[in-house]
Amino acid sequence: MSTKTIENFFTGKTLVIPSYQRDYAWRERNVDDLFADVEEALEAGGGHYLGTFILSQTDKAAPVHVVDGQQRLTTLTMLLDALIAVLQDPEVQQHYRNVFIRHPVSGFKFRVLGDNEEFFRSLLEGQPVQAASDGQERLQAAHRWIRQRVHALVQAGGQETIKRWLQCISQMEVLEFIEPNEGKAIRMFQSVNDRGVPLARMDIVKSLLVYYSNRYLDAQLDEHISKQFGRAFRSFSRIKRLSGEPGFKIRQIDRDAFREDDVLRYHYLAFDASGMGVASGGDYSATSDTVLETFLKPALTALRADKERLEKFILSYTDDLTSFFGALEQLVERTRTDLNAYLLWVVQDLSATLYPLTIRLHLKSWTTLSSPRDSRSLEELLALVDLRVFKLRGTNPQADIFRITRELNTSTVQTVAEDLLAFCERFMPDQLMRSRLVDEDMYRNPAVQRLLLQVEQEERSAVGEVPLDLEAMVSLVREGLTVEHMLPQDPDNSFDIGGYGFADSTDYELMKHRLGNLLLLEGGINSACNNRTVEAKVTAPNLYRASIVCSVRSVAAKCAQPLTRFDRSMLSGRSTSIASQVASNWHL
């Protein structure tokens, strides 16, 4: 361990980011933080601590692997390159280029190995690049922002400012750890961070597995573990990107709080280690801490005296975890090509409690299969379970789903199908579902958009229109589908509720959020409807009649009939009709 200036840190080394490391993750705000560090050092007029780097180097002639600090070092290299590029003195420019960017003998001072190497090099050399991953998109965005900020520095202070920045950065200080054994370096990374910046549990799990490989298996699995976790990190990065694209947003995944640790926890709930003599976790409410503290650490401790069993467990766990991340990536990808997948993940927003079971069924290639007793696929039955129990009923029976998931190794497609149907019968039988659909508020129920989309499909069929295909569905969702109240939510300034069959305001409040009063409508038209009467909405050419949603136009057509008014009676009748459609489509 030693403290070095940035100039000394770069001297005599070829620094490389191993291919198994995470993709570049910094955003503009992180770049701004780095600029702020340099500005603070300039104001202080002396050395400034820039952070810690943990490195691994097998011998003095070998490249130096960056185990911790890759995000900062990648960004620092882009900043140095941008500053050097605007220098006008060729001798000064060449000096800094030799020190920080490319030595005339040993070549590039800093390399990003794997898929990003050519992209990063082209970026620094000013060549046109096309990002092929979200990590490359972030690299490109950070590089662009750095160039813009450096350009602003030149405009504000000229060449002298650029030289002062380069001199200042050269003298900023870092704490350097170098460990010949990469496995120990990764373990050091965990130890240092556990006492400082909190790490994701995925990082700690990786470090823990490498540690046991390094200490008890002569480092035989170090590289394999690192590469597999690299694949898992890349899968997760793509999962997040795909789930955040307009028209394809999966709300459960698109949340900032949804991280790798969630998938780590889902995997724990679906992983059976009993065949390796390890007690599988039985806590269906487990957190990512549970995975680490009550499952992995005890399992590794119990197996460490038996090298063969330890190796088998580490390989099995690591490979299965990586496959699990990959399977979720594949399931999210299917929303681009399969309408049922799109409806389940994007429109219905599958409950997270069902993720472990769904992912494991996909890994077994069972999701598209059906049992001899029911023609519906397991994917369709999962949609049934999610809609009836988790959405309409609004309950979350985790223990029962956990049991079905844990029994998959001894189950068949038929037993899984039977278990899912029995689960529905127990928690949302037909009579209860019909009652809820007809007699309870549905406006804020998470199932309402999915139900009304089914109404739309059936209405299209009834009037001879082509059902919505995947492309049309995505277009509707992307443009912004909203839930509209036909009779307005606030009737005070719109109409006399007594003339629509309601006994009083209490009766109206009881009925206004019922399913029969709700429509799917484009967001722009919904805003234009505002608080207008239903008569105004069905007759104005720019409101219901302008919608491309068939079920909306059908309502307008029915209300255009002489002596037809959408009132309490029609609202109740429509609720009953939709409830019958739902019961027929999502039957037990």
N, C-alpha and C positions, 0 to 999 in steps of 0.2 A: 504494500500500500504506500502510495506517495502522492504528494501534491505537485502538480506540474502546471506550467502555463500552457495555453492552447498551442502555442508554437512548438514547445517541447513535446507536447502530447502527440502531435502529428509527425514529428521528426523521427526518421528511421523506421517507420511502420507502414504497412499496407493494411488499412482497417477494412474489414468486410462484415457485412450483415449476412449471416447464414440464411439459406433459403427457407429454413423452417420457421424463421421468426415471423411475427405478425406483419401484416401489411401496414404501410404508412397510415397513420391515424390522425395526425395533427390537422387542425383547422386554422382559419385565419386568426382566431383569438389566441391560439397557442403561439403562432408566429409573432403576433403583437407582444406577447409576454417575453419572447426572446429579444425583440427590439428594445423593450423596456429595460431588460437586464443590461444591455449594452449602454443605453442612455444613462442608466444609474451609475455604471462604472465610469462613464465620461464625466459625469458631474462630480463623482467622488475623487477623480484624478488619481486613482490607484487601482490595485488588483481587486477583482471582484469574483466571488465564488460562483461558478456556472453549473455545478452539479457533480454527480458521481458517475463514473464509467466502470463497469465490470467487464473485463476482457479475458479471453482465453488464447494462449499461444503455446503450442506444443514444443517449439524450439525457436531460436532467434531468427532463423531464416524463413520460418513459416508465416503466412498471413495471420493477422490478429483478429480473432472473432469477437464481435461486440455482443456480449451476452445481455447487458443492460445499458440503456442509453441510446438505443438506435434512433428513436424519434428525434431526440435533441441533436444527435450528431448528423443525421440526414439533413435536418433543417439548417443547422449551422453550416454545413458544406454548401448548401444552396445559397445561403446568405453570403458566405465568403466568395463564392464564384460570381455572384451578381455584383458585389463591390469591386472585385478585381476586373471584371469585364468593362467597367466604366472608367477605369484609370486611363489617363492619356499619356503618362510617362512610360514608355515601353520597358525601360530597365526595372522600374519599380513594379510594374505589372508582371514581368517575367519572374521577379524574385518571389512575389507572393504566390504566383501560380505554381512555381516549383515546390514551395513549402506546403501548400494546402490542397492543390488540385491534382497536379500531375508532375511527378519527378522525371527529369530527362532520362534517368537510367532505370529506375524501378517501376515507372508507369503511374497509373492512377493511385492516389493516396487513399481514396475511399471508394469502396465498391459495394453495390447491392446485388447479391447473388440471386440466382433463380430467375423467375419470370420477369422481374422488374429491372434486371441489369441493363439490358439494351435500352429500355425505355428511359431509365434515369440518365444514362450516358447521353442519349440523344437530347434529352431535356437540357442538360448542362451545355451541350455543344450548339444549342439554338436550332436544332433540326426540327421539322414538323413531326409531331407525334399524335397518335390516336390512342387514347386511354382504352384499355381492354378490361379493366376491373375498377371497382370503386376505390381501391387503394391507389391505383394509378391516377384516377380522377382527383383524389385528394393531393397527391404529389404535384400534379399539374396546377391545381388551384393554388397550393402553397407557393409554388415556384412563380406563378404569375403575380401573386400578391407581393412576394419579396421583391420582384423586379419593379413593380409599381412604387413600392416604398423606397427603394434605392434611387429610383428616378426622381422622386420627390426630394430626397436628400441632396442630390446633385443640383437640382433647381434652387434649393434653399441655401446651400453653402458652398457649392462648387467642389473643385478637386481637393481642396484642403480638408473639407469635411470628410470626404471619402478616405483620405489618408489617415485622418485621426481615428476614424472608425476601425480601420484595419490594424492600426497600431494598438488601439485599445483592446480589440478582440484577441490579438496575439498575446497580450499580457494577462488576460483573464485566466483564472485558475480553476482547475478541476481536480477531483480526487480520483486517482487511478488504482484499480485493483487488477492485478494480472495473475491468473491461475493457469498453470500448464494443463491441468485436467479439466476439460470442458464440463463434465458432469459436476465436479466440485464447484466450478464457477457458477453454474446454474443454481446449485444449492446455496451458494453465497448470495446470489441475487435474491433468493427468497428470504434469507436471514436478514440481510440489510434492509429490505423493503418491509419486512414484518415489524421492524423497529422504527420505520419512517412512514413513507407513503403507503397506504393500504393497497394490497394487490387483489385482483380478481381471484376467486377460488380456483378457477381454471388454471391460472398461472402457478398457483401453489401446488395443485394436484400434479401438474407437469413436473415441477421441481422435486416433489416428493418421490415420484416414480423414478426420475433420473437418479436421485440420491440412492434409492434402494438398488437400482441397477449398478450404479457406480461402486457402491460399497460391498454389496453381497454377490454380484454377478460379474465382477471384473469389467464393468462398463460395457458389457456385450450389447445391451439394449439401449444405451444412451442415444445413439443416432436415430434408431428406429422410433423411440418415444418422441424425440424432438420433431422428426419429420411428420409423424402422425398427428401430433398436436398442431403443427403448422397447417396441415390439411384441414383440420377441424376449425381453426381460426379463419382460414380462407372461406370455408363453407359458410360460417356464421356471418362473415362480412358480406357475402353475396346474398344470404337470406335477408339481412337487414335492408340491403339496397333494393332487392326485388319487392320486398314487402312495403316499401315506401313510395313506389312509383305511382303517379296519378292513374286512377282507374283500377289499380291492383293493390291498393292499400289493405293490409291485414292489420286491423287495429291492435290486436293482441301483441303482434310482433313489432309494429311501427312505434310503439311507445319508447321513450328514452330509457325507461327503467328496464326494458327487456334486454338482457345481456347474455353472454355465454354461460354464465353461472345458472341461468334458468334451464338451459338445455342440459347442462351437467346434472341438475337435479332431476329433470325428466328421465334422463338415462338411468340414474340410480333407481328410480321407481320401476324401470322396465328391465333391469339387468339381473340375471339369475346366476349367482356365483356358487350355488350349492354343489355343482359338479366338480368344483375345485377344492371342496372341503372348507368353504368360507360361508359363514352365515350371511345370507342376503339381508339387507336392511328391511325392517318391517314397519317403518314410520311413514305412513302415507302423507303426513303433513311436513315432511322433511324440508329443511332449508339446504342451501349449498354448504353451510357449515356442518350440517348433519352428515353429508356425504363424506366430508373430510375427517371429521372427528370421531364419528361413531361407526363408520364403515371402512374407509380406506386405511386409515392409520392402524386400527386394530387388526385388519386383515393382513397388512404388510408385516406388522410385528409378529403375528402368529406364524407366518410362512417363511420368515427370513432364515430360519435354521435349515430349511429344506430348499436347496437351490433349484431343483427341478420343478417343484410346485410353485415356487416364487416366480420363476421365469414364465411358467404357463399362465399364472394369474395375471402378471403384468402385460404379457402379450395379448391375452384374451380381453382384458379390460380396456387397454389402449386401442386395440383394433376395433372393438365393438363401439367404443365411444366415438371414434372417428367415423365409423359407418353410420352411427346414429345422427351425427351432425349432417352427414352427406344425405341421409334419407330425408331429413327435414328440408334440406335444400331442394331435393327432387320433388317433394310434395308441393313446395311453394312454386317451383317451376311449372308444375302441371296446371296451375291456374292460367297459364298463357295458352294452353292447348285444349283444355277439357272443361266443358261447361259445368259439369257436376262438381269438379274440384273448385272451380271459381265460385260457385254458389256456396259451397261449404266453407271455404277459407276466407273469401273476401266479403261476400254478402252476409252470410250467417255468422262469420267471425267465430269459428269453432272454439269452444271453451278450452282453456289451458289444461284443465283436469283431464281432458281426453287426448292431449298431445302424446303422452308416453305410449298409450295403447295404440293410437293411430300410427305413430312412427314405427312401432314394433311390428304391427300388422303389415305395414308397407315393406319392411325389411324381410318379412316372411313371404312377400308377394301374395298376400291374402286379400288385400283391400278390394280387388275387383272380382273376387270369387263369391259364390252364393252357396247356401246349403240346399240339400235336396228338398227341404220342406218349405223354403221361401225363396222366391226368384230374385229378391233384392240382394245386391252385393253387400259385403260388410261395410263398404264406404257409405252406401245408402242407409244402412242401419245405424252407423255412427251419426249421420246427419239427423236421423229420426230421434236418437237418444239426445243429441245436443238440443234440438229444437223443442222437443216435448218436455224434457226434464230440466235442462240447464237454462233454457230461455223462457219458455212459457210458464213452467212451474217456479222457476227462479231459485232452485235449490242446488246444492253442490255435494252429492253423496260420494265423497272421495274414496271412502273405504271400499265401497262396492266395485268401483272402477279399478282401484288398485288390485283387488283380488282377481278380477278378470285378467288384468295385465300380467300379474305374477304367475297365473296358471297357464299362460300361453304355451309353455314348453310341453305340457301334457294335454293340451286342448286340440280340437279339430275345428275346421271352419264351421261345422254344424253346431258344436257346443258353444262356440263364441256367439254365433247368431242367436241361439236359444238364450244364452245369458243376457245378451243385449235386449232382447224382446221382454224377458222376464224383468229386467231392470226397469224398463219403461212401464210395464204393467204395475209394478210395485209403486213407483214414484209419480206416474202420471197416467192413470187409467183413462179410458175413453170418456166416461161420464164426467170426471173432474175436468178433463181438457175442454169438452164442449161447454161446460158451465163457465169456465174461465174465459173462453173466447167470446161467449155471448153476454155475460153478466159483469165483467170486470173491465177496468180501464186498461187499454192496450197501447195507448199513445207512446209511452216510454218503455214499453217492453222491448228487449233487444231482438225479439223474433219478428217484429212487425214488418220490417222491410222485406224479409224473406217471404212472409205470408202474402203480402200484397203483390210481390212479384209472381207468385204462383197464381193469384187471382188474375193478373195481367196475362199470363200465358194461356189460361183457360178462356179468358174473354177473347183473346185473339183467335183461338181455335173456334169459338162459337160463331164469330162473325166472318170466318173464312180468311183471316189474315195469317201470314207466316209467323210462327212462334219466334220469339227473340232468340237469336243464336249468340254464340260467345262474343263475337265482334260487336253486335248491337247492344248486348248487356254491358260490356265494358264501356262503350260510348255513353250509355245512360248514366252509369255510375260516375264516370269521369266528369261529366257535365254537372253532376250534383243532384241526386235524387233526394227529395225531402218528403216528409209525411205531412199531408195537408188535411185540415179540418174542413169538411164541406160546410157544415153549420159552424160559424166562427167561434173561436174560443171566448171572445169577449162580445157578448150580444148587446150590451147596453146601448151602444150608439148605432146599431145595425138594424135590428128588427125587434118586433114584439114577440117574445117567446111563447106567449099564450096562443098566438095564431098558428103555431106550429105543433100544437098538441101537447105542450109541456105544462104540467100543473103549476109550476112556479120556478123560481130561480134555483132552488135546491134540486128539483127534478132535472133541470137542464144541466147543472153541474155534475149530477150523477151520470148523465148520458153522453156528454160531449166528447169524452175520450174513448168511447166504445168503438169497437172495430168497424161497425157499420158507418161511422162518421169519418173514416179515414181513407185517404187516397194517396197513392204515390204520385208525385208531381215534380216537374223540373223546378230547381231552386229559383230561377228567375221568374217563372210564372207564379210560383207561390208567393214571392215577395210582392208581385204586382196585385195579387188577390187581396193582400192586406187583411182588412176586417170586413170585407164586403159580404153582402147577403149571398146565399146560394143562387138566387135568381140572377143576380148580376154576374156571378161567376160562370154560370152555364150559358148565358146569352152573349156576353161580350166576346167579340172575335179574337181579342188578344189574351184571353184567359183560358178556360178549360178547352175551348174549341181549337186553341193554338197548340195544345199539347200533342206530342207524338206518342203519348201513353194511351193505348187503346182503351183501357178500363176507364180512364178519365173522360174520353170522348163518349163512351157508352153511357156514362152517367149524364152527361150533357144531353145526349139524344133522348134518354128516358124522360128527363125533366122538361124537354121541349114539347112533350105530348100535352094536348089540352087538358086542363084541370088537374095537372100533375104537379104536386109540390113535394119537395124532399122535406119530410117532417119526422116527428118522433116515430110514427108507425113505420115509415120506410127505413129509417135508421135501424130500428129493431129487426125488421125483416132482412135487411142487408147483413146485419151481424149474424143472424141465424144461417143465412145462405153461405156466408164465408166460412163459418164454423163447420158446416157440412162439407165444404170443399177441402178444408184442412184435415178433417177427420178421415176423409176418403183418401187423400194424397199421402198423409203420414199415419197410416193405420197400423195397428198391431198385428 
